[in-house]
């Protein structure tokens, strides 16, 4: 069984625990001894090579890239800005046509919305407070929470507002990372 390259390298670096075992193997195995001599010759040649000075220092390039903040390519920033502007123009142009296609939608006032929300909350709270474990098992098929009756437009506006808030928040987070 021959020595591995790792064992020979550790022997050369004087980092092997069982040095006597390796030396006895090298005395009896010509192939491993030849590999050891080849590695010793290679390392001796590498050590004999002259020191080469760089023609210019790379330190300025490395420190410049390490300290500067990453910037998006100008074309990508311009493309995103242009797409946003075109999307806004399309929305503005399409808004009158979409409003004519939709039936008259009556927007509830903020007070009406709060009253509806309060009545739904009271119904839910009453259901939870009347909850009984024993009666629940007896009436499991009949037990159900009342459905929330939030108008579609109100739900859509709430979803649109949450999405817009999410986009603005992520934009602010990403802006801080780029700087």
C-alpha positions in Angstrom: 0.0 0.0 0.0 1.5 3.4 -1.1 1.5 6.7 0.7 -1.1 9.3 -0.2 -0.1 12.7 -1.5 -1.4 14.2 1.7 0.9 11.9 3.8 3.9 12.9 1.7 3.1 16.6 2.0 2.7 16.3 5.7 6.0 14.5 5.9 7.7 17.3 4.0 6.1 19.9 6.3 7.1 18.0 9.4 3.5 17.7 10.5 3.0 14.0 10.6 2.8 12.2 13.9 4.2 8.8 12.9 7.3 10.0 11.1 9.2 6.7 11.7 6.5 4.6 9.9 6.6 6.9 6.9 10.5 6.8 6.7 10.4 3.0 6.9 7.9 2.9 4.1 10.0 5.3 1.9 13.0 3.0 2.4 11.2 0.0 1.2 9.0 1.6 -1.6 10.8 3.0 -4.6 7.6 4.6 -6.1 6.8 6.6 -3.0 10.4 7.6 -2.6 10.4 8.8 -6.2 7.3 10.9 -5.6 8.9 12.4 -2.5 12.0 13.3 -4.4 9.9 14.9 -7.2 8.0 17.0 -4.7 11.3 18.1 -3.0 12.7 19.0 -6.3 9.6 21.0 -7.3 9.6 22.9 -4.0 13.4 23.6 -4.3 12.8 25.0 -7.8 9.9 27.2 -6.6 12.1 28.5 -3.8 14.9 29.3 -6.2 12.8 31.5 -8.5 13.5 35.2 -8.2 11.1 37.7 -6.6 9.2 39.6 -9.3 8.0 43.1 -8.6 4.7 44.2 -10.0 4.8 46.9 -12.6 1.9 48.7 -10.9 0.2 48.4 -7.5 -3.2 46.7 -7.4 -3.9 48.0 -3.9 -5.7 51.2 -5.2 -8.1 49.1 -7.3 -8.9 46.7 -4.4 -9.4 49.5 -1.9 -11.5 51.5 -4.4 -13.9 48.6 -5.0 -14.0 47.7 -1.3 -15.0 51.2 -0.2 -17.4 52.2 -3.0 -21.0 51.3 -2.8 -22.5 49.1 -5.5 -24.3 51.1 -8.1 -26.9 49.7 -10.5 -26.0 50.2 -14.2 -27.3 53.5 -15.6 -29.2 51.7 -18.4 -31.0 49.6 -15.8 -32.0 52.6 -13.7 -33.2 54.4 -16.8 -35.2 51.4 -18.0 -37.0 51.0 -14.7 -37.8 54.7 -14.6 -39.1 54.7 -18.1 -41.2 51.6 -17.5 -42.7 53.2 -14.4 -43.5 56.4 -16.3 -45.1 54.5 -19.1 -47.2 52.4 -16.6 -48.5 55.6 -15.0 -49.3 57.2 -18.3 -51.2 54.1 -19.3 -53.2 54.1 -16.1 -54.0 57.8 -16.5 -55.2 57.3 -20.1 -57.1 54.1 -19.3 -58.9 55.5 -16.2 -61.7 57.3 -18.0 -62.5 54.3 -20.2 -62.5 51.9 -17.3 -64.7 54.2 -15.2 -67.3 54.3 -18.1 -67.3 50.5 -18.4 -67.9 50.0 -14.7 -71.4 50.5 -13.2 -71.8 53.3 -10.8 -69.9 52.3 -7.7 -70.9 54.0 -4.5 -67.9 54.4 -2.2 -68.9 54.1 1.5 -67.8 56.8 3.7 -65.1 56.3 6.3 -67.7 56.4 9.1 -69.8 53.8 7.4 -66.8 51.6 6.9 -65.9 51.9 10.6 -69.5 51.1 11.7 -69.5 48.0 9.5 -66.1 46.9 10.9 -67.4 47.5 14.5 -70.5 45.5 13.9 -68.5 42.6 12.5 -66.1 42.8 15.4 -69.0 42.8 17.9 -70.5 39.8 16.2 -67.2 37.9 16.2 -66.6 38.9 19.8 -70.1 37.7 20.9 -69.6 34.4 19.1 -66.2 33.8 20.9 -67.5 34.8 24.3 -70.5 32.4 24.0 -68.1 29.6 23.0 -68.5 26.5 25.2 -66.3 23.4 24.8 -69.0 20.9 25.7 -71.7 22.5 23.5 -69.3 22.8 20.7 -68.8 19.1 20.4 -72.5 18.6 20.5 -73.2 21.1 17.8 -70.1 20.9 15.7 -71.8 20.7 12.3 -74.0 23.7 13.2 -71.2 25.8 14.5 -69.8 28.4 12.2 -68.6 32.0 12.4 -70.6 34.6 10.6 -69.1 35.7 7.3 -67.4 39.0 7.2 -69.4 41.4 5.0 -66.8 43.8 3.8 -67.6 45.4 0.4 -65.4 44.3 -2.5 -64.4 47.9 -3.3 -63.3 48.5 0.3 -61.4 45.2 0.4 -59.7 46.0 -3.0 -58.7 49.5 -1.8 -57.3 48.1 1.4 -55.3 45.5 -0.6 -54.0 48.2 -3.0 -53.0 50.4 -0.1 -51.2 47.5 1.7 -49.4 46.6 -1.6 -48.3 50.2 -2.1 -47.1 50.4 1.5 -45.1 47.2 1.0 -43.5 48.5 -2.2 -42.5 51.8 -0.6 -41.1 50.0 2.4 -39.0 47.6 0.3 -37.8 50.5 -1.9 -36.5 52.3 1.2 -34.8 49.1 2.5 -33.1 48.5 -0.8 -32.1 52.1 -1.1 -30.3 51.9 2.2 -28.4 48.7 1.1 -27.2 50.3 -2.1 -25.8 53.3 -0.4 
